[in-house]
Amino acid sequence: MKIPYLSFEYQHGLLKPELKSACEKVIDSAWFIMGNSLKEFEENYAKLGQTKSSVGVGNGLDALILSLMALGVGEGDEVLVPSNTYIASWLAVSAVGAIPIPVEPNLATYNIDVDQIESKITPKTKAILPVHLYGLSCEMDKIMEIAKKHNLFVVEDNAQAHLATFNGKLTGSFGDLNGTSFYPGKNLGALGDAGAVSGDNAELIETVRVLRNYGSEKKYYNKVKGLNSRLDEMQAELLNVKLGYIERFTQERTVIAAQYDEALAGIEGLTLPHVNEGSSHVYHIYLVRTPKRDALMAHLAELGVNAMIHYPRPPHLQEAYQELGYKKGDFPLAEEIADTCLSIPLYPGLKDEEIEYVVKSIKSFFQNN
């Protein structure tokens, strides 16, 4: 049996008539940038995320950059970031001239360890950038409490956690501003690059609107130095279609994850996802860990199961950040996760027999190793 890590066959098969109609709607409108489809999506996404407003932008990285820009984070400022996140979270900080300050994760949840945040705060610290990694919500109450105590901004990276909650409140609705990605593989994915910034502060949201459009409110008149990062009409209309299915697809993800949880429980040497009290998980990624990761991945590949590593090298060890002077061993938890993590197939439409085959393939490895 061949099982891909990710397949759109079920989702796009179900949505294809609506997606085609969405494309035709935009083509017939002859309006492709900053039109009614974008306005409608921004309203719909804000409603979904329980924020007052949202701004459609070009991609998830731009969403974080624009958020930091709007908050005035810049040259010489420090921003606290997870040590084990995808590098985009760090790149956004660097893009505005600030310095990413890594904070190790809680090894159970893989999210930023709230008990370590305060020890990293200095007079230069301007913001905290928590990432709801793999789809599990961070402990946002504590993060917001720390931010308020130290007069810091909070920008949530919500790219992997649409509809996740902490103590009943949706991720992406806590921060001063919140950035997300609609990269095709995300739980709410476009058919190309796309992103958004959300929040409740009207002044900040308006600042993001200006910044995403060359720093302009009125065409050819520029208030500030901005970017060209506008969510185009086609992607906005396609996302409007997908918004109608996000709750259904999220429920399917949690059902599949529960099947994995039950079937894989008790395997010695295999760590399954953990959901801490107050948090919910939407399983953008179903990540397991084992010291035998590379051998397990090779075993699964031989049996036709495609697994992936999220992420094989933490940001502090990337060549792009060598100027910060970090070396192997500086952030051991991030490095341990990178060396032991494996993401197994989980997506809407994954059939019971395919789940059983993945489970059987994993069990066969541990029975013989």
Residue, then its C-alpha position, 0 to 999 in steps of 0.5 A: m500500500k502506498i500512503p502519501y504524507l499529504s493528499f488533497e484528493y479527498q478535499h479537492g474532490l469534494l470542493k472542486p465544483e465550488l472551487k471552479s465556480a470561485c475561479e470563474k467568479v473572479i475571472d468574470s469580475a475582471w478585478f484581481i487585486m484588492g476587490n470584493s472577494l478580499k473584503e468578504f474573506e477578511e470579514n469571514y476570517a475575522k468572524l471565524g477567528q473571533t477577532k474584530s478584523s483581519v487583513g489578507v496578505g501575500n503569505g504567512l511570513d509577510a503576515l508576521i513581518l507586517s505585524l511586527m512593523a505595525l507594532g514598531v518593532g525594529e532595529g536593535d529590539e529583541v523578540l522572544v521566539p521558540s528555539n524549535t520553530y520553523i525558521a519563518s518565525w525567526l526570519a520575520v524578526s530579522a526582516v524588521g531589523a530586530i534580534p530573535i532571542p530563542v526560548e526552549p520548548n516544553l518537551a511535552t508540548y513542543n511549544i514555548d516553555v512559559d516558565q523560561i520566558e521571563s529569564k530571557i527578557t532584557p531592557k531591549t525586549k519588545a515582543i513575544l512571538p509564540v508559535h502554536l506548533y503542530g496545531l497545539s495551542c500555547e499557554m496563552d494566559k501565562i504568556m499574556e500575563i508576562a507580556k502585560k507585566h513587562n509591557l511587551f507586545v505579543v504576536e501569535d504565529n497561528a499558521q498551524a493552529h486554525l480553530a485550536t483553543f486555550n481555555g476556550k479562546l481561539t488561538g490567533s485572538f490573544g495577541d496584539l496582532n496575529g499572523t497566519s499562513f494559508y500555504p496549501g498544506k495548512n489546515l486552512g490552505a489556499l491554492g498558492d501562497a496566502g496569509a492574513v493578520s488579525g486583531d482587535n485594535a482598529e488602529l493597528i489593523e489599519t496600519v497593517r492595511v497601509l503597510r501591505n499596500y506600499g504604505s499607501e491609503k490612496k493610490y500613488y500617495n504613500k504615507v510610509k515605506g510599506l510592502n507589496s503583500r496583498l492577498d489576491e482576489m483568486q486566493a481570497e475567493l478560493l479561501n472563502v470556499k474552504l472556510g465553509y469546510i474548516e470545522r468539518f475537516t478539523q473534526e476529521r483530523t481530531v478523529i484520525a489523531a484519536q485513532y492513532d493515539e489509541a492504536l500506538a499507545g504503549i509502544e516502548g520508545l515511541t512518544l506520542p503527541h501530548v495535549n496539556e490542560g486547557s489546550s486543544h490540538v487541531y493536528h496540523i501535524y501528528l508528530v511522534r518521537t523516537p531515538k530510532r527516528d531515521a531507521l523508522m522513517a526508512h522502514l516506513a518508506e520501504l513499506g510505502v508510508n511517506a513520513m516527514i521531519h518537522y524540522p530537521r535542523p533548528p534555526h540556531l544551527q542554520e547557516a542563515y543565523q551563523e552571525l548569532g554565534y550559536k553552536k550545537g548544544d546551546f539549545p539542547l531541547a530544540e536539537e533533541i526534537a529535531d533529531t527524534c521527531l517524525s510526522i506521520p500521515l494525517y489529513p482529511g480523507l485518510k481511510d481507516e484501512e490506511i490508518e491501520y496500515v500506518v499503525k501496523s507498519i510502525k508496530s512492525f518496526f518496534q517489534n523487530n528493533 
